[in-house]
Every structure is written in C-alpha cells, then in structure tokens.
C-alpha cells in the first residue's frame, strides 16, 4: 500500500507548502505494514509552531509532531490509496 503513483489535488498544491507535503508523505512511508488506506493529518498552528496529528483507524495509529514554522497552517489533509494510486487532498475536497 502507498507504493504506487502519487498525486495531489489543486487545493493541496495551493495551500500546503512543498516541504510539508514531503513530510506528510514521509510519515506514511515510515509506517510499518499493514497500513490503513486512509491516513489523516490534522494541521494546527501553535504560536510559531506547526502541530501535526497523524491518525489512522485500521490498524489504529496516532502520532503527534510539533516543529517551528514560518507560516503554520490549519487544515485537515487526507492521503488515500485506492490500489491504483495514492492521493493527497484537503478534507474539504473529499
């Protein structure tokens, strides 16, 4: 899972900085198998810090990251694998 072609939506391209996109993909890549086909990332600013909560339901997974950011953002991002390709999208685009 998540070993296929990767895409992102226009909303992600316009909203999520490239370095953060790459970090989210790396989070998915570092998960051990089996991986849920839906990975959820809650992004929240905490002062000048970017807080990221990475969740999945099956198997249950939860990890939190906090790092310095020039422009922290508030968004919910999904990364989904449908078997043919993986897509990163804003929750509002689902």
C-alpha positions in Angstrom: 0.0 0.0 0.0 1.2 3.5 -0.9 3.9 2.0 -3.2 2.2 3.3 -6.4 2.0 6.6 -8.3 1.3 9.7 -6.1 -0.9 12.7 -6.8 -2.1 15.8 -5.0 -5.1 18.0 -5.5 -5.1 21.6 -6.6 -6.1 22.6 -3.0 -3.0 20.9 -1.5 -0.8 22.4 -4.2 -2.1 25.9 -3.3 -2.3 25.5 0.5 0.3 23.1 1.8 4.0 24.1 1.3 6.1 21.6 -0.6 8.3 20.8 2.4 5.2 20.0 4.5 3.8 17.8 1.7 7.0 15.8 1.6 7.0 15.5 5.4 3.4 14.0 5.2 4.4 11.5 2.5 7.4 10.5 4.7 5.2 10.0 7.6 3.1 7.5 5.6 6.2 5.8 4.2 7.7 5.3 7.6 4.6 3.3 8.9 5.0 -0.4 9.2 2.7 -2.7 7.3 -0.2 -3.1 7.3 -1.2 0.5 6.6 -4.7 1.8 6.5 -5.7 3.1 3.1 -6.8 6.4 4.6 -4.2 8.4 6.5 -5.5 11.6 8.3 -3.4 14.6 9.2 -4.7 17.4 11.4 -2.6 20.5 11.0 -2.9 23.3 13.6 -0.8 26.4 14.4 0.5 26.7 17.9 2.1 30.1 18.1 5.0 29.9 15.6 4.9 26.1 15.7 3.2 23.7 13.3 1.4 20.9 15.1 0.6 17.8 13.1 -1.5 14.9 14.4 -1.3 11.8 12.2 -4.1 9.3 12.6 -5.3 6.1 11.0 -8.2 3.8 12.1 -7.2 0.3 11.0 -4.8 -0.5 12.4 -5.2 2.2 14.9 -2.4 4.7 14.8 -1.7 8.1 16.4 1.4 10.3 16.4 1.9 14.0 17.0 4.6 16.2 15.7 5.5 19.8 16.6 8.1 21.9 14.9 9.0 25.5 14.2 7.3 27.0 11.1 7.4 30.5 9.5 3.7 30.1 8.4 1.9 27.4 10.4 -1.4 26.5 8.8 -4.7 25.0 9.9 -6.0 22.3 7.6 -7.1 18.6 7.6 -5.3 16.5 5.0 -6.1 13.0 3.8 -3.8 10.7 2.0 -5.7 7.9 0.4 -4.6 4.8 -1.5 -7.2 3.2 -3.8 -4.9 0.5 -5.1 -4.0 2.2 -8.3 -2.6 5.4 -7.0 -2.3 7.5 -3.8 -3.7 11.0 -3.5 -3.1 13.8 -1.0 -6.1 16.0 -0.6 -7.6 18.6 1.7 -10.6 17.2 3.7 -12.7 19.9 2.2 -12.0 18.4 -1.3 -13.2 15.0 -0.4 
